[in-house]
Amino acid sequence: MLIGGIVAVCIVLLVLAFLLPRLSSGPQKGVDKTLGVGQSGASKAPGKLGHWLQKPFGTSRKATNKSASAGRKGRGKLPL
């Protein structure tokens, strides 16, 4: 379920960044902040468990940021 949600967010950010590059930074920051809160909360678990629990949040943050960046880059390559 969580994977499907992250995939959906990545697609929305990609389309939004392609269509409205300047306005897409706000939603991107919101998603980044939300995943950052989850990552910092998971990192408070003791020992290796904290490291393992925060890893999916970090990977998701990286994927959403990469998706938005790809949308902006694709828009920049248009001949318009």
Residue frames relative to the residue before (quaternion, step in Angstrom):
aa qw qx qy qz dx dy dz
M 1.0000 0.0000 0.0000 0.0000 0.00 0.00 0.00
L 0.6709 0.4956 -0.2945 0.4664 3.56 0.92 -0.92
I 0.6347 0.5302 -0.3328 0.4530 3.58 1.00 -0.78
G 0.6485 0.5189 -0.3095 0.4631 3.56 0.99 -0.85
G 0.6403 0.5286 -0.3165 0.4587 3.57 1.04 -0.76
I 0.6645 0.4926 -0.2982 0.4762 3.56 0.96 -0.87
V 0.6283 0.5220 -0.3359 0.4689 3.59 1.02 -0.76
A 0.6510 0.5138 -0.3129 0.4629 3.58 0.97 -0.86
V 0.6511 0.5048 -0.3130 0.4725 3.60 0.97 -0.84
C 0.6361 0.5261 -0.3296 0.4581 3.59 0.99 -0.79
I 0.6642 0.4985 -0.3089 0.4637 3.58 0.94 -0.85
V 0.6460 0.5133 -0.3195 0.4659 3.57 0.96 -0.86
L 0.6707 0.4884 -0.3035 0.4685 3.60 0.91 -0.87
L 0.6249 0.5406 -0.3366 0.4516 3.59 1.03 -0.75
V 0.6893 0.4665 -0.2793 0.4787 3.58 0.85 -0.97
L 0.6594 0.5124 -0.3086 0.4554 3.56 0.93 -0.89
A 0.6687 0.4911 -0.2987 0.4716 3.58 0.97 -0.84
F 0.6449 0.5099 -0.3280 0.4653 3.58 1.09 -0.62
L 0.7319 0.4316 -0.2390 0.4700 3.58 0.92 -0.91
L 0.8071 0.0726 0.0047 0.5859 3.59 0.92 -0.93
P 0.1550 -0.8548 0.4842 0.1040 3.60 0.40 1.18
R 0.6894 0.4823 -0.3045 0.4465 3.61 0.90 -0.77
L 0.7131 0.4532 -0.2552 0.4701 3.56 1.02 -0.76
S 0.5846 0.6117 -0.3700 0.3836 3.60 1.21 -0.24
S 0.5512 0.6321 -0.4113 0.3571 3.61 1.13 -0.30
G 0.6045 0.5709 -0.3592 0.4238 3.62 1.06 -0.59
P 0.6939 0.4406 -0.2849 0.4932 3.61 0.78 -0.92
Q 0.6151 0.5428 -0.3526 0.4503 3.58 1.05 -0.68
K 0.6623 0.4932 -0.3051 0.4743 3.59 0.95 -0.83
G 0.6303 0.5410 -0.3289 0.4494 3.58 1.07 -0.73
V 0.6588 0.4848 -0.2996 0.4911 3.56 0.95 -0.87
D 0.6447 0.5285 -0.3131 0.4550 3.57 0.97 -0.88
K 0.6672 0.4973 -0.2974 0.4681 3.57 0.96 -0.86
T 0.6519 0.5197 -0.3128 0.4552 3.58 0.98 -0.85
L 0.6841 0.4580 -0.2844 0.4912 3.57 0.90 -0.87
G 0.6104 0.5560 -0.3459 0.4456 3.59 1.13 -0.60
V 0.6248 0.5219 -0.3340 0.4751 3.58 1.06 -0.73
G 0.6556 0.5025 -0.3063 0.4732 3.57 0.98 -0.83
Q 0.6518 0.5171 -0.3095 0.4603 3.55 1.00 -0.81
S 0.6894 0.4612 -0.2973 0.4728 3.59 0.87 -0.85
G 0.6286 0.5235 -0.3405 0.4635 3.60 1.07 -0.62
A 0.6738 0.4881 -0.2921 0.4716 3.57 0.97 -0.84
S 0.6401 0.5477 -0.3373 0.4201 3.59 1.05 -0.63
K 0.6005 0.5847 -0.3588 0.4108 3.60 1.21 -0.27
A 0.4666 0.6458 -0.4598 0.3923 3.57 1.27 -0.01
P 0.5564 -0.6571 0.3930 0.3226 3.60 -1.01 0.73
G 0.8744 0.1550 -0.1162 0.4449 3.50 -1.23 0.71
K 0.8296 -0.1821 0.1666 0.5009 3.52 -1.15 -0.78
L 0.5513 0.6238 -0.3930 0.3905 3.58 1.14 -0.54
G 0.6352 0.5336 -0.3217 0.4564 3.58 1.02 -0.76
H 0.6503 0.5074 -0.3080 0.4742 3.56 1.02 -0.81
W 0.6802 0.4908 -0.2889 0.4614 3.57 0.95 -0.87
L 0.6837 0.4982 -0.2946 0.4446 3.58 0.98 -0.78
Q 0.6939 0.4744 -0.2909 0.4571 3.60 1.05 -0.63
K 0.5241 0.6786 -0.3988 0.3251 3.60 1.17 -0.44
P 0.6670 0.4852 -0.3428 0.4496 3.69 0.81 -0.74
F 0.6358 0.5218 -0.3379 0.4574 3.60 1.03 -0.67
G 0.6540 0.5099 -0.3094 0.4653 3.59 0.98 -0.80
T 0.6535 0.5059 -0.3066 0.4722 3.55 1.01 -0.84
S 0.6479 0.5136 -0.3129 0.4675 3.58 1.03 -0.79
R 0.6210 0.5311 -0.3373 0.4675 3.60 1.01 -0.77
K 0.6606 0.5118 -0.3013 0.4591 3.55 0.94 -0.93
A 0.6654 0.5075 -0.3029 0.4559 3.60 0.97 -0.85
T 0.6757 0.4818 -0.3116 0.4628 3.61 0.90 -0.83
N 0.6492 0.5057 -0.3226 0.4677 3.59 0.97 -0.75
K 0.6493 0.5122 -0.3113 0.4682 3.57 1.02 -0.80
S 0.6359 0.5360 -0.3227 0.4518 3.58 1.03 -0.77
A 0.6738 0.4781 -0.2948 0.4802 3.58 0.89 -0.91
S 0.6372 0.5265 -0.3236 0.4605 3.57 1.00 -0.77
A 0.6484 0.5121 -0.3186 0.4647 3.59 1.00 -0.80
G 0.6319 0.5318 -0.3343 0.4540 3.59 1.02 -0.70
R 0.6692 0.4831 -0.2960 0.4807 3.57 0.96 -0.85
K 0.6444 0.5179 -0.3215 0.4617 3.57 1.01 -0.80
G 0.6507 0.5143 -0.3096 0.4649 3.59 0.99 -0.82
R 0.6394 0.5113 -0.3211 0.4761 3.56 1.03 -0.75
G 0.6552 0.5317 -0.3070 0.4402 3.57 1.02 -0.76
K 0.6698 0.5019 -0.2954 0.4607 3.57 1.17 -0.51
L 0.4846 0.6651 -0.4426 0.3563 3.60 1.22 -0.10
P 0.4753 -0.6949 0.4563 0.2879 3.60 -0.98 0.70
L 0.5086 0.6706 -0.4157 0.3446 3.62 1.22 -0.01
